[in-house]
Amino acid sequence: MPTKIEKDVISGRETTGQVWDGLRELNTPIPRWWLYTFIATCVWSVGYVVVYPSVPGLFGYYHGAINYSTRVEVNGQVASIAAIRARSMDRIEATPFAQIASDPKLMAVAMAAGKITFANNCQPCHGAGGGGRPGFPTLASDSWIWGGKLEDIQTSVQHGIRNEDPDARMSQMPRFGVDGLLKPVEIAAVADYVLALRGANKDGTDVTAGGKLYAENCVACHGEKGEGKREVGAPNLRSAVNLYGTSKDAIIAQISAPRQGVMPGWNARLDAATIKSVAIYVHSLGGGE
């Protein structure tokens, strides 16, 4: 016997005969617009599979009727951007620093290139924003061993410090303690004198002996008043910025067995325009002269 079709007393629609907790399921058909949309998407998907790369295989994939590739498109965009960047970088390489500074667009390119390069190559040692780390110079201060002008910074980045580059900046401090050039008590006296140069001799220690030893051993490089000499890479001893610490013990350690930091020459890895851009960025960190 055919199943008796019941109607919902409220909506008047036919029901499926299914009842749950007194609720009857209405026999409501799918809207036609939904059905047509579903059919259209099925047709579209077939066309998409035929036109665009879609089906993987054992030795590759189906490349589609138009052989489209997002990788090729992205590579083309990257190549286009690289060509535009190359033109700007060529201008940076050929343009003096002063003229770059007067050209806002070129300066913006140099700053962007310098910032990215610094983050990728220099930041691990010199810290974010050139803040420095123990044993690595602070680039955001105005205390420079080799000079803080744009040309000075460019040379330091290009050739580095105490490395195998024949044009690297070189300096050498004698090992006054290790090689027996000064006795421990004499080294301590010199350390007291250096502290006095910084105005850090708070206890009024007599530094006459240390001053005499300083004059005999240190003046040639660090100057009569500890002002330093950039031409030989001798730091300013009166500066509050120090690579290896400001305490008396730190000064004694550096006089006895000085640590000689090394910086790579980046000309083997970076092109001239990029090095120039790094110099511009470092100069802008706050300590450039």
Long-range contacts (C-beta under 8 A, 24 or more apart in sequence): 85-109, 85-113, 89-113, 89-271, 89-273, 89-274, 89-277, 90-273, 92-273, 92-276, 92-277, 93-271, 93-272, 93-273, 93-276, 97-150, 97-151, 97-276, 97-280, 100-280, 107-280, 109-277, 110-276, 110-277, 110-280, 110-281, 111-277, 111-280, 111-281, 111-284, 113-273, 113-274, 113-277, 114-274, 114-277, 114-278, 114-279, 114-280, 114-281, 114-282, 115-281, 117-270, 117-274, 117-277, 117-278, 117-281, 118-278, 118-281, 118-282, 121-266, 121-269, 121-270, 121-278, 122-278, 122-282, 129-285, 130-282, 130-285, 130-286, 130-287, 132-241, 134-243, 134-244, 134-245, 135-243, 135-244, 135-259, 135-261, 136-243, 136-261, 137-243, 138-241, 138-287, 139-282, 139-285, 139-287, 140-285, 140-286, 140-287, 141-241, 141-286, 141-287, 142-286, 142-287, 142-289, 143-235, 143-236, 143-239, 143-240, 143-241, 143-287, 144-230, 144-287, 144-289, 145-171, 145-228, 145-230, 145-233, 145-234, 145-235, 146-230, 146-233, 147-230, 147-289, 148-283, 148-287, 148-288, 148-289, 149-283, 149-288, 149-289, 150-279, 150-280, 150-283, 150-288, 152-230, 152-289, 153-279, 153-282, 153-283, 153-288, 154-275, 154-276, 154-279, 156-263, 157-266, 157-270, 157-275, 157-278, 157-279, 157-282, 158-265, 158-266, 158-267, 158-272, 158-275, 159-265, 159-267, 160-262, 160-263, 160-264, 160-265, 160-266, 161-233, 161-261, 161-262, 161-263, 162-260, 162-261, 162-262, 162-263, 163-262, 163-263, 163-264, 163-265, 165-265, 165-267, 167-265, 168-265, 169-233, 170-233, 171-232, 171-233, 171-234, 171-260, 172-260, 173-221, 173-234, 173-254, 173-258, 173-260, 174-217, 174-258, 175-256, 175-257, 175-258, 176-217, 176-255, 176-256, 177-252, 177-255, 177-256, 177-257, 178-256, 178-257, 181-217, 182-213, 182-217, 182-255, 184-256, 186-213, 187-252, 187-255, 187-256, 188-248, 188-252, 189-213, 190-214, 190-217, 190-218, 190-255, 191-248, 191-251, 191-252, 191-255, 192-248, 194-226, 194-237, 194-251, 195-248, 195-251, 197-225, 197-226, 197-237, 197-238, 198-226, 198-237, 198-238, 198-239, 198-240, 198-246, 200-246
